Amino acid sequence: MEVLKIATAGSVDDGKSTLIGRLLYDTKSLTTDKIEAIEKSSKQKGYDYLDFSLATDGLVAEREQGITIDVAHIYFSTAKKSYIIADTPGHVEYTRNMVTGASTSQVSIILIDARKGVIEQTYRHFFINNLLRVKEVIVAINKMDLVDYSEEVFNKIKADFQALNAKSTFKEQNVSYIPLSAINGGNVVDQSKDMPWYDGQTVLEHLEGLDAEDVFEAGKARFPVQTVIRPKTEEYHDFRGYAGKLYGNSIKVGDAVTVLPSLTESKVSKIHFFDKQFDEAVAGSSITIELENDINVTRGDMIVKSSELPKIEKEISTTVCWMDSKKLVPGTKYIVQHNTNSVLAKVESIKNTISTDYSGTKEASQLAINEIGEVNIKLSKPLYFDAYNDNKSNGAFILIDTATNTTAGVGFIR
C-alpha cells in the first residue's frame, strides 16, 4: 500500500490538530477508548462539540494551553492509502520544527483561519514549503462556519494566496484550495452541505488522488555507502558488498561507476535485495551492490555513474535554517553530516538573513535560532554534492555542534 507523508502548518488556533482529529474520527481510525476520552474531556470543558485536537496533542502543556508545541507523527490508513502526518507547531519560535516535519513530506496542508485570512505566518509556512520544494500544497481555509460559509470570503483569501504564490520560485509546485469546517467535518472527509457553491474535492478525496512519489524526486543516481558487507562465512568467503539506499535514479548491472572521493572506476557486477538478485534497482531501494573489481570503498563514500559525476569541492554556498540557541557566527567549527559522510567544517562567512515574507534579504553577520540565511562554509576535505534544487538527497546536510553533538542547523546547497 502507498504511504503518503503529510506536513501540516498553520498559526496558533487555526485548527491543525482539530483537522487531523476529524480526519482520524471520520475515517474510523480512532480507538474506542480514545473516542471516549475525547467525549469525556469535551463534556468536562462544557463544549457542545467534540474537541478533536485531543486526538493529536499528546503533551499535557499542549492540552492545557490548546496549542501544539512538539512535532507529533500520526498514522492512519484508508482502503486506498496509508498516511503519516507530521503535525507541526505554527509559532514563529518553532520554525525549526516545521522544517523538520516538512523535510520528508510529499504534501503540505497550510491552514488559514477564514476570519483572519493570509497573515505573516502564512508567508513563513509557504516560504518553507518553497525552500524544501514540497510539490503538493493544500491551502485549507478553515472555520468557514464562523464566516457564514461565505463564498466571497473564500474567494478573497484564495486571491490573496495566489498573489503570494506568484512570488514563489518553485514553479513545479501544485497549489489547491479547499474551504472547510474541521470542527463540523465539512469538506474534510465528506462534502459539506453548507457550501453548495464549492464543487471541488474534500481534503481526503484530494489526498487519496495523489501519487505517493518519492520525496527526493528524480535526478542523477546517487548511492551513499552505509556499510561494507564482508560475511567471511564458508558460503560467502570472498563476498564484498556495499550497502545503502539509492537516490535520484536507477542503476543497472554493467553500469560504469565511479567511487567518490577516490575517483576509482569500476562496473556494477551484481545488485542484491535481501536474498534476491536483480539486474536493476530503482531510486528509493535499499540494496547491496557488488563491483567487478576489489577496490577500497568505505562508509561515507559515494558510488555514482561515471557519466554523472557530482560537484567535488571544499567550499559550499548554502541556505541554512538555524536551530540552536547558540548563535551561528563566522569562524565557528561544525561537523557537516552529508548523507553518510561526516566532514569537519568552518563557517567562512554569513552573507545575510532571508525574510520569510518574500521581502528580500538583510545583511547579517550572525544567525539566531529559527533564522534562515545564506552561509558560506569551508570544508576540511572535498564534499561530493549537487545543488538542492537538482537533487534533494545530495544537496541537503545538517550541522552538528562538535562540543555538544547537537543538531544545530539544517542546510541546503545552492
Helices and strands as residue ranges (DSSP letters): E 2-9, H 16-26, H 32-44, G 52-55, H 60-65, E 72-77, E 81-87, G 92-94, H 95-102, E 107-113, H 120-131, E 136-142, G 144-147, H 151-165, E 174-179, H 203-208, E 222-229, E 241-245, E 251-252, E 256-260, E 264-273, E 276-278, E 280-281, E 286-291, E 302-305, E 311-322, E 333-338, E 341-354, E 361-363, E 372-385, H 392-395, E 396-401, E 407-413
